[in-house]
Amino acid sequence: MNVPALLSTLRDVEGVMGSFVVDLIGQVRARDMPAMFDDGALQEAAPRIARLKEALETQGEQVDSVTLAHGPHSLFLRTSGELILCVLAPSEVSLPALRMGSSLVLRRLPEALASARNASTLPPTLRPPPSAEPGTVAVLPPPPPVPAVPPPVPSFAAPAAGTSPAPPPTALSPAPAPAATPRAAPPPVPPPLSPSASSDAVKRPRFFRGRLIEDD
């Protein structure tokens, strides 16, 4: 049983409003009080309750129970070791029933507080990985192969009708040489003239003693 559920059993006694637990150094260890009693009020009252128990024991006698009356309410204190159980109840509460209920709570309170402290402070259990047997070596599976990325496929224009398609260029083949620009054909050379034709076509001037002889 956890601490809040254990303290709530005191409310089975008729008239009990709530309870809380204080240690000898004045700290609130647990509480089951109405909402009107906030943590600040309990933390302010806890050191005073611890000093009150220490003052009552200055004569050398162990104090087991104390009842503090204030108006229509009473604060019933029960001690056990380093713990002080404080129960808020009306003044007309049945003291025998309250003593019986508080005795049952104090008997189980240290174990409940220890369980709550261990549950709140210990980290979660981390299960270690299973160890290999002595003399064996763990062999890890090889990593999956990296998928090969295919090279980009160049696009070629469709060959003209009646021509064979040129093979696609590769990385090792040299780049094709640029096509030579066709040159204009030279003008035709006229055939050579025969001697007779040349003598008829071309007339040479004749001279006699320095004078030009004109042909008729």
Phi, psi and omega per residue, in radians:
M1 nan 2.354 3.124
N2 -1.358 3.000 -3.019
V3 -1.166 -0.844 3.130
P4 -1.017 -0.701 3.122
A5 -1.176 -0.603 3.114
L6 -1.164 -0.753 3.130
L7 -1.200 -0.513 -3.111
S8 -1.186 -0.329 3.107
T9 -1.158 -0.366 3.105
L10 -1.191 -0.400 3.126
R11 -1.313 -0.055 2.996
D12 -1.233 -0.394 3.052
V13 -1.312 2.256 -3.048
E14 -1.082 2.201 3.077
G15 1.737 -0.274 -3.111
V16 -1.207 2.262 -3.118
M17 -1.648 -0.532 -3.125
G18 2.982 -3.136 -3.107
S19 -2.724 2.815 3.043
F20 -2.671 2.865 -3.041
V21 -2.102 2.356 3.137
V22 -2.202 2.504 3.048
D23 -1.716 -3.129 -3.033
L24 -1.280 -0.263 3.111
I25 -1.696 0.128 3.033
G26 1.485 0.580 3.091
Q27 -1.958 2.492 3.084
V28 -1.420 2.094 -3.105
R29 -1.670 -0.520 3.136
A30 -2.813 2.828 -3.107
R31 -2.687 2.575 2.986
D32 -2.552 1.255 -3.012
M33 -2.091 2.766 3.053
P34 -1.084 2.845 -3.062
A35 -1.152 -0.390 -3.125
M36 -1.191 -0.345 3.109
F37 -1.757 1.701 -3.102
D38 -1.418 3.074 -3.108
D39 -1.132 -0.594 3.141
G40 -1.092 -0.706 3.131
A41 -1.178 -0.674 3.140
L42 -1.232 -0.671 3.116
Q43 -1.184 -0.470 3.068
E44 -1.330 -0.579 -3.122
A45 -1.447 -0.429 -3.054
A46 -1.067 -0.837 3.125
P47 -1.097 -0.565 3.131
R48 -1.204 -0.646 3.102
I49 -1.167 -0.703 3.117
A50 -1.134 -0.707 3.110
R51 -1.188 -0.586 3.112
L52 -1.117 -0.750 3.111
K53 -1.123 -0.715 3.127
E54 -1.141 -0.644 3.134
A55 -1.208 -0.643 -3.140
L56 -1.245 -0.372 -3.121
E57 -1.704 0.167 3.113
T58 -1.173 -0.367 3.127
Q59 -1.442 0.000 3.103
G60 1.619 0.029 3.138
E61 -1.751 2.458 3.121
Q62 -1.371 2.252 3.124
V63 -1.673 2.130 -3.128
D64 -1.753 -0.631 -3.097
S65 -2.597 2.520 3.118
V66 -2.473 2.476 3.088
T67 -2.101 2.110 3.130
L68 -1.903 2.062 -3.113
A69 -1.737 2.415 3.081
H70 -2.594 1.760 -3.114
G71 1.145 -2.336 -3.116
P72 -1.423 -0.022 -3.080
H73 -2.050 2.791 3.104
S74 -2.372 2.588 3.061
L75 -1.955 1.947 -3.069
F76 -1.679 2.132 -3.088
L77 -1.925 2.289 3.021
R78 -2.229 2.339 -3.087
T79 -1.945 2.595 3.065
S80 -2.722 1.827 -3.112
G81 1.140 -2.107 -3.135
E82 -1.696 0.199 -3.085
L83 -2.018 2.520 3.081
I84 -2.179 2.066 3.101
L85 -1.627 2.143 -3.099
C86 -1.981 2.141 -3.085
V87 -2.090 2.197 3.108
L88 -1.694 2.152 -3.085
A89 -2.629 2.835 3.042
P90 -1.197 2.841 -3.075
S91 -1.138 -0.490 -3.093
E92 -1.572 0.308 3.120
V93 -1.144 2.667 3.110
S94 -1.311 1.916 -3.113
L95 -1.161 -0.699 3.084
P96 -1.051 -0.728 3.128
A97 -1.176 -0.634 3.134
L98 -1.213 -0.666 3.097
R99 -1.136 -0.725 3.140
M100 -1.129 -0.793 -3.131
G101 -1.144 -0.728 3.137
S102 -1.185 -0.564 3.100
S103 -1.135 -0.723 3.115
L104 -1.132 -0.663 -3.141
V105 -1.206 -0.759 -3.127
L106 -1.143 -0.471 -3.139
R107 -1.214 -0.587 -3.092
R108 -1.832 -0.044 -3.056
L109 -1.197 -0.785 -3.121
P110 -1.031 -0.711 3.136
E111 -1.160 -0.694 3.136
A112 -1.160 -0.671 3.111
L113 -1.182 -0.680 3.121
A114 -1.132 -0.699 3.122
S115 -1.150 -0.705 3.123
A116 -1.173 -0.629 3.127
R117 -1.202 -0.727 3.116
N118 -1.162 -0.665 -3.124
A119 -1.208 -0.476 -3.077
S120 -1.628 -0.336 -3.061
T121 -1.884 -0.520 -3.085
L122 -1.319 2.415 3.088
P123 -1.257 2.818 3.094
P124 -1.102 2.556 -3.114
T125 -1.201 2.235 3.092
L126 -1.830 2.012 -3.111
R127 -1.346 2.137 -3.135
P128 -1.204 2.675 3.098
P129 -1.174 2.605 3.140
P130 -1.090 2.282 -3.115
S131 -1.470 2.592 3.118
A132 -1.304 2.753 3.128
E133 -1.163 2.624 3.134
P134 -1.054 2.420 3.103
G135 1.484 0.018 3.122
T136 -1.916 2.654 3.137
V137 -2.044 2.228 3.133
A138 -1.282 2.214 -3.139
V139 -1.851 2.101 3.138
L140 -1.491 2.508 3.102
P141 -1.182 2.587 3.134
P142 -1.129 2.600 3.133
P143 -1.169 2.650 3.129
P144 -1.123 2.511 -3.141
P145 -1.130 2.558 3.120
V146 -1.392 2.175 -3.125
P147 -1.105 2.339 -3.140
A148 -1.303 2.439 3.129
V149 -1.630 2.076 -3.130
P150 -1.165 2.494 3.128
P151 -1.192 2.688 3.124
P152 -1.134 2.388 -3.127
V153 -1.578 2.067 3.131
P154 -1.229 2.587 3.127
S155 -1.661 2.397 3.137
F156 -2.104 2.557 3.100
A157 -1.293 2.608 3.139
A158 -1.151 2.400 -3.137
P159 -1.221 2.677 3.111
A160 -1.190 2.794 -3.109
A161 -1.134 2.368 3.098
G162 1.515 -0.003 3.133
T163 -2.015 2.629 3.121
S164 -1.492 2.428 -3.124
P165 -1.172 2.415 3.116
A166 -1.294 2.505 3.133
P167 -1.176 2.524 -3.131
P168 -1.155 2.488 3.132
P169 -1.170 2.541 3.087
T170 -1.985 3.031 -3.096
A171 -1.223 -0.445 -3.075
L172 -1.679 -0.315 -3.123
S173 -1.408 2.471 -3.139
P174 -1.212 2.739 3.136
A175 -1.202 2.460 -3.138
P176 -1.117 2.479 -3.141
A177 -1.257 2.537 3.140
P178 -1.132 2.528 -3.129
A179 -1.153 2.431 -3.131
A180 -1.266 2.437 3.140
T181 -1.349 2.197 -3.138
P182 -1.133 2.392 3.124
R183 -1.702 2.734 3.135
A184 -1.265 2.461 -3.124
A185 -1.206 2.436 -3.141
P186 -1.169 2.693 -3.133
P187 -1.142 2.566 -3.116
P188 -1.130 2.477 3.120
V189 -1.570 2.210 -3.140
P190 -1.179 2.544 -3.122
P191 -1.185 2.678 -3.137
P192 -1.213 2.568 -3.140
L193 -1.451 2.521 3.065
S194 -1.253 2.863 -3.091
P195 -1.128 -0.629 -3.120
S196 -1.258 -0.734 3.138
A197 -1.158 -0.617 -3.121
S198 -1.237 -0.578 3.139
S199 -1.275 -0.559 3.110
D200 -1.316 -0.668 -3.071
A201 -1.268 -0.613 -3.071
V202 -2.028 2.089 3.087
K203 -1.733 2.269 -3.137
R204 -1.633 2.432 3.091
P205 -1.209 2.531 3.135
R206 -2.005 2.495 -3.124
F207 -2.178 2.552 3.020
F208 -2.366 2.062 -3.100
R209 0.883 0.711 3.027
G210 1.507 -0.006 -3.116
R211 -1.953 2.445 -3.110
L212 -1.314 2.271 3.107
I213 -1.742 2.082 3.134
E214 -1.509 2.429 3.093
D215 -1.407 2.643 3.117
D216 -1.360 nan nan
